[in-house]
């Protein structure tokens, strides 16, 4: 099954990937496909469920050394010798096998499937102990080999002899920039002041940038330096021998190590899924062979706490659903939620829900959502949708879900509605489950009349003119155009005429005679006879904009608010559009229209005797008094 991009499932995968410890696991999960069979889909669900149960019980799997193990393994395969720190990480990795196996043995009643995986982990304790015996504090231990212990003893002797040689020169400290030995080009030197370089017999190894200091190897130290450099080279060879031996021990078991690595990476991915699901309060969701989609208060995982729970049932009584309702009401979010939940379930991921949700095992998931315009292929938005839908119609079948947003839109409404109905019929006959959204009345009626179609609508708050983003099944949504027109003071007779036209299509085509006007009057000079009230919606001829009336002033002036800004205009140049009684419910606080939230909160704080608000009030009074004093 291919996951459509419109589901935004890649964002979910990115969030899960952040919880995967190993680079190998991240790469493997990025290329992972949805479950190919019902068995593998249910197995993933079971795996994640067990991981969540262990995490809920406070059990943490010690994935030690797993983060960079693939990189180290590839070095070994290419014949490179691991550095001491790399061997330590590999030792932790090998040692973790036994610890992880023991953890799952103790908790096999909670996670039987994961326990079965862990039983495949071999015991590499011997190699791990060898590494920790010979590598200590980030370097090869002196006791790692007899040769190394011997050569380091020689090095200590040469370094002690050099200290004695250099100690004699510190008595003549006036020749030196500082009383210490400095290593230059692998040789121990003295930092001699340039003007005294002739006083120290030896070889100039280097000069400072400003030429003020000369680094001299004294003659007495030259032979010891030579011996020390040779001994250090022998030490490097001895260390390499130990590192090579340890790396070789791992390489000999590489096939078995790789098998265990695969098991740990699988567990790493499973526990990343479990951590993600717990983070979003996800609960296990069933995948069944029945062609039934059941969502029980599912929350869209990318919307967080802002998500409105979605409940719907498809495939049990009706195989298709048509959702209607106003724009921005959440219809598209419903489609995306359905698509995303199906995709997640096939990866063993769970959304937050009430616990009774289930999705069918799918062979394919199809979506047509958003702007399908393509400039490269010279496709309009409508052509783009038709191209996408043509592919859907060709491939949709049983065990498929098809999600279509605003089907038939983008062209002439009558043709678009007829085409949309024909498309839905074709997809229905293919046996796929289908959810479509629309505004068209013909499509709504088709869904109402069809025996295997169900209607649903997005809830709408008629008082506030805002969507509730809640799906109502067995309902038909309206565009609310007539209702909004009435609220905006479109005359009632005009709205009723529009409703009649919608019902019977009997338009008036009669020509009406008009007498020629003999005198043209300026509407701006027409004196208003209406007494405005606070909250009335008015038209300002001076600004040519709508506003809200606030109060009358002296000399025929009035104060109004336009786009939250206060203006003083002549009252006679105002025209009433809508009375306040038609705009606001009884008891509505009209002062909210003329003050921002901060001011309203401050006023309420003053009324309830807030000390903080009174302090602000006193401070403002003091500032005004101080300003008057300055003036």
N, C-alpha and C positions, 0 to 999 in steps of 0.2 A: 504494500500500500504506500502510495506517495502522499506525503503530508502537504497540503496546499500552503503557500506562503501566507495567505490571508489569515490563517489561524494564529500567526505570530508565535508558533511553537518554538522557533529558534531562540527566542528570548528565554523560554523556560529551560531549554538545553544549556544555555550559557550560565544560568543561575545554578543548575545542577553541577555543571563542570567545575565551578569554583569550589565545590565541596569535595572534589576528587583529589586525592593526595598525589598520586603518581602521574608523571608526564605520560607514561605509557597508557594509563587509564584514561586521561583526558583525550589523547589521540584516538583511542579505541571507541570511546563514547561518542566523539564527534562524528565518527563514521558508522555508528550503530543505526540500524534500520528498524522500523516498526516490526512487531512480531509477525512472522510469516504464517503461523498456524495458531489455532485456538489453544493448542497445548502449550506452545511457547509463550503466548500472551498470558495465560493463566499462571504459568510458572513465574513470570516476572511479577505478577501481582502478589503471588505467595512469597517470593523472595523479599520484596519491599515490606510486606506486612511483618515478616519475621524480623527484619532489620529494625523496624520501628518498635517492635515489642522489646527487643534487646536494649535499644536506646532508652525506651521508657523505663526499663528496669535498672538503668544506670550502668549498663555494660558498654565499655568502649573497647574496640578491637585495636590492639597495639601494632599498627602498621609501621614498624620501625625500619628506617633506612629505605623505605619504598619510594621516596620522592624522586631520587635520581638514579635508581637502580638500573633502569633501561640504558641510560647513558654509559654507566660503568660496564654493563654487560656487553654492549657493542664494542667498547674498547678491548675487552678480553677477547672477543671473537676476532678482532682485527690483529691480535698478537701483541697489543700494548701491555705494559706492566702497570698495575694500579699504584697510585701514590698512597702513602700511609693513611691520610684522611679518607680516601676512597675505600680503602680496605676496611677501615672502621665502620663506615656506612654499610658496606656489604656484609660485614660480620653481624651488625645489628639486624640486617634484613634476614640473614640465615638463622639467627638465633630466635627471631620472632616466630618461625614456623611452629616450633614446639609450644610456645606460649599461646599462640592463636588456637592450635589444635586442642590444647587443654581447656581453653576458655569455652569452646563450642561443645566439648564433651560434658562440661558441667552444666551447660544450658541447652542440651539437645531437646529437652521437653518443650522449650520455648521456640527453638528454631531448628527443627529436624532437617529441613532441606539444606540450610547453611552448614549444619553439622556434617552432613554428607559431603559437602564441598571440602570442608576442613580436613576430613579424614585423608584426603589425597596429598596433604603436605608431608613431605619427607623430613627425616631428622638429620640436620647438618650440624649438630652440636659440636662434633669433633673438629670440623673445619673452623667453626666460629670461635671455639676456645683457643685453637692454634693462633688465630689472628689476634685475639686479645692478649695472649701471652707474649707475642713478639712485637706488637705495636702498642706502645704506651705513650700517653701525653702527646699524641699526634706525630710520633716519630718511632723509628725502629729501636727497640730496646737493646741495650748493650749485651744482654744475655740471650739474644735471639740466636747467636751462633758463637762458637769458640773463637773463630777468626776475628769477628767483629769486636768481641770483648778484648782480645789481645791488642788489636790495632788502636782501639780507643785508649787503652792504657799507655801505649807509646805516644799517642798524641798529647795526652795529659802531661807526660814527662817533658816533651819538647816545649809545650806552652809554659810549663813551670820554669824551664831553663831560660826561655826568652824573657820572662818576667824579671828574672835575676839580672839579665844583661841590661834590660832597659832601666831597671831601678838605679843603676849606677849613673845614668845620664840625667836622672831627675835631680841629682845633687847640683848640677849646673843648670838650674831652671831658668837663669837669665837668658840662655840661648834659645829657649823654647817659647812658642806661643802659648802652650798650655801643657801641664804635666800629665800627659796621658799618651798611650800608644794608639795609633790610628792605622787601620788596615787599608792599603791601597794596592789594587791589582793583585790581590791574594797574598800580599806581603806586609808584614808588620813594620811600621815606620814611625819616626819621630817628627812632629810638626815644628820645624826649626825656623826661626826668624831669618829672613833672607840675608840680612846684613851679617849674620853669624854662621852662614852655611859652611864657611871654610874651617870653622872650629870643630866640626863633626866629621870624622873620617867615615866615608861610606858612599853609597850610590844614591843619586837623586832619582826617586821613583816617579815623582809628580810635583808640579807647582800649582799653587792656588791661582784663581782667576786674576786676582789683583797683583800677583807676583810677590805678595808680602810674606808668604809662607812657602817653605820648601820642605817636602816630605822625603826624609832621608832614611835609607836602610843602613844602619851602622855596620861596619865590617864584621864586628863581633857577632852580629845577629844573622848575617847572610847565610852561613852554612846551616844554622838552625832553621831558618825560614825554608831553605831548600828541602831539608828533611821533613819539616812539618807539612809542606805542600804535597810531597810524595806520600806521606802517611794519610793525609786527608783524601787523596785520590784512591788509596787502597781502602779507606773507610767507605767511600762512595760505592766502590765495587762490591764490598761486603754487604752493604745495605741493599744494593740492587739484587744481590743473590737471594737475600731473605724475601724481598718483595716479589721477586720472580717465583720463588718457591710457593709463596702463599697464593699468588695469582694463578699459578699452575694447578694448585689443589682445587681451586674453584672451577677452572677450565675443564678439568677431568670429569667433573660432575655437571657440566653445563646443560646437558639434555634434561636431567632430573631437575636442575634449578629452574630451567625455562618452564617446565610443567608446573612447578610450584608458583612461579611468577604469574602464570596465567590464572591460577586459582586466586591468588591474592588480588590481582587486578579486577577480577570478577567481583570479589567481595568488596573491594574499594568502591566500585561503581554502584553496587547494591546499597551500601551504606550511605553513599552520597545521595542516592534517591530517597532513602529513609530520612536522612537529615533534612532534605528539602521539604518533604511532605510534612514532617513535624513542624517545620518553620512556618508553613502556611496553614497549619491546623488541618491538614489533609486527613482523610479517612479512607480505608480500603474501599475500592469500587469493583463490583463484579463484572467480569466479561463472560457473556453467555453465547451459546449457539443460537438462541432465539433471536429473531429479528425484531427486538423490542428495545427502544431507548427509554430509559426512565431516569429522570433527573429530580432529585429530592433536595430542594433548597441549595442548589449548587452555587458557589460564588466563583466568579471569574478570577483566577489566581493572579493576573497581572493588575487588577484594579484594587487589590487589597481590601481594606475596611470600607472603601467607598462602593464596593460591588453590592448590588441589590440581588438577593438570592433568586435563583431561577428554578422553577418547578415545571416540568412538562412530561407528557407520556406520548410516545409515538410507536405505532406498530402493533399495539395490542387490539385496539378497536378501529383505529384509522391509520392508514399508512402515510398519509400526507397531511400537512398543516399549512394553512395560509394565515399569516399574521398581518393585521392592518393596524392603522393608527397614525398619528401625526409625525411629521419630521422631528428628528432629535428626541424621539420617544424611547429609544433603546432597542428598536427592532434589529438593527445590525449587530448590536452587542449580543442579542440572543443567538443569532447565527454563529457568531465567533465563539461564544461560550460552548455551544454544542460541538463545533468542530474541534476546539481546543481540548475539551474533555475527552472526546473520542481518541484524539492523537495521544494524549497523556496516558490513557489507560493502556494503549498498545505498547507503551514504553515502561509500564509498571510504575506510573506516577499517579498520585491521587489529588484531586482538588478538595477544598473544604465543602462539606455537605452534611446532611442530617443522618447519613448512614445507610439509606435504602436505595441508593442510586445503582444503576447497572447500564452497561452499554453493550451492544451486539458486537461480535467479532466481525470486522469489516475486511472485505477484499479491496475496497476503494472508498475514498472520501473526496467529494467534489464540491467546490465552492465557486460561486460567481459573485464577487463582492467588490465594490469600489469602482474607480474610474479605469476602464479597460482601454483607454485611448492609446494608440501607438503611432507616433510620428514616423518611425522608421518604416512601418508597413502601410502608411497612409490610411490608417483606420480611425474613423470617428469613434466617439464613446459608444454609440449604439452598435456600430460594426464590430468594435472590440468585444462587446458583450456577446454578440451573436457568434463570433468566432469561438469564444470560450465555451458557450453553451452547446455549439455544434459538437465540440470534442466531448463534452459531458454526455450528450445524447448518444454518441457512438459507443461510449464505454460503460455507461451506467447499467447495472444489472442487480440481481439479487445480492444481498450482503453488501450493498452500497448505501451511502447516505449522500444526498444531494441538497445543497444549501444555496438558494438563489435570492439575492437581494434586489428589491425593486424590479422584479421581472417585467419586461415589456416597456420599461420607461426609456426615455431618450428619443422617442419618435412620435408620430401622430397618435393621439390617445386611442382612437377606435381601432386602428390597425395594431397598435402595440398590445392592447388588451386581448384582441383576437389571437394574435401570434402567441402571447404568453399562455393562454388557455390551451392552445394546440401543443405547445412545448411541454406543459405540465402533464397533459394527457399521455404524451409519448413517453416521458420519464416514468410516469405511473405504471404504464404497461410493461416497462422493463423490469419491474419488480423492486426497484430501489425505494427506500424511504426518502421522503422529501419534505423540506420546510422552505416556504417561499414567503417573501414580504411584498406588499403592494399597496398602492393608493386607489387603484382602479375599481370602480363599483361593479363592473362586469365580472372581474375576477372574484370579488367577494361573493357575488351571487352564485357563480359557478361552484365555489367551495361549499356554499350553503346547500346547494342542490345535489352535489355529488355524495354518494353513499359512503365513500371511503376517504373523504376529505373532512378535516376538522378546521374550524375557524378559531382564531385567537386574536386578542387585541392588547395593545399596550395601555395601561391605566393612565388617565389624564385628570389632573386637578382642575375642575372647571372654575373654581374660585380664583386661583392664582395664575391660570393659563400656563401651567408648567407640567411637564411629564413626570410620572412617578417611576418610570423604568421597571414596572412590574408587569409580568405577563398574565393576562386573564384568559384562560382557555374557555372554549365554547362561547366566545363573544365576538362581536364585529366592531372594530374601531372606526371612528369617524375622523375626518380631517379637521373637524371643529371650525371650518371656515365660516358657516352661518352664525354659529354662536359667537365667535370672535367679532364678526361684523356687527352684530347687535350690540356687543359691549363697547365697540368703538363708535357708537352712535350712528351707524348706518340706519336710515329710516326703516321702521318695521315693515312698511308696505313693500319696500324694495327687497328686503330679505325674503318676505313671503312670496313675492313674484319669482325670485330666484329658485326657491324651493319648488314652486309649481313648474317652472321650466325644467328642473332636474327630473321631475316626476313624469310629465307628459310631453315635454319638448314642444309645447304650443307657444311659440314666440310671437310677439306682436310686430307686424310689418306695416301697420297703417301710418300714412304720412300725416303729420300734425301741422296745421297752419299757424304761423307766428306773425303777429302785427309788428309793423316797423316801429321801433321806439323813437319818439319825438324828442325826448330829453334824456341825455346821458348823465347820470349822477355818479359821483365818486363815492364808492362804498365806504371809503375811509372817513368821509365827512358825515356819514349817516350816524346820527346820535343813537347810542345804544339805550334802549328802554329797559333792558334787563338789569336787575340788581344782582351782581355777582356775589358768590359766597366762597369762602376759603375752600380750596380743593377743586373748584370747577375747572374743567379743561377749556381753555380759550385759545383763540387765534389772534396773534398780534400782527396787525397790518404793517406796523413799522418795521418789524423784524422778519415778516413773512414766515413765521414759524409758530408751532404750537407751544403752549406753555400752561402753567398752573397758576390760577389766581390766588393771591395771598391776602391783600387788604386794600381798602381805599385810603388815599392820602388827601391832603388839602388841595383846593383849586382844581378839582376834577382829575387829579392824578391817581394812579393805582400802582401797586407793587405786584409784580408777577415774577415767576421763576421759569427760566428757559434753560433746559439742560443743566440744572443745578446751579445756575447763575442768576442773581437778582437783578431786575431791571425796573425802572420807573417809567411808565408810559401814560399817555392820556387815556382815561377810561373809555371815552367815546370811540377810540380806535381799536377796541377789543370786541371780539365776536364770540359768543358762547358756542362751544362745540358739544360738550357733554356735561350734564349736571353731576355734581359730586355723588349724589345718591345712586347713580347708575354705575359709578366706578368703584366705590368702596363699601364694604359691609358695614352694618350698623355697629356703632361703638368704635370704629376704626380711629386711631390716633392720627389726625391729619398733620400734626406738627412733625411727624416722622418724614414727611415729604420735603420739609424745608430745613432740616438739620442733618448733619452726618452722624454716624454711629458714635463717634467719640464725644460729640456735644451732647447727644441724648444720654449717653452713659454718665457724663459729668453732671447733667441736670438731675438724673435719678439718684446719683450719689449724694448730691446736696440735699435732696428731699428726704433721704433716709438718714441724714446726719453723719455722713462719712467724714472722719477727721482728716483724711488725706485730701478729699475734695475741698473742705473748708480751708485747709492750709494753702492749697493752690489758689483759692479765691482771695485770701489775704495777701498772698504774694503778688497776684495780679494788681490788686488795689495799691500796694506799696510801689510797684513799678510805675503805675499811672501817676501817683502823687510825686514820685521822684522826677518823672518826666516834666510835670507841670512846674516843679521848682526850677528846673534847668531853663525852661522856657521863660 
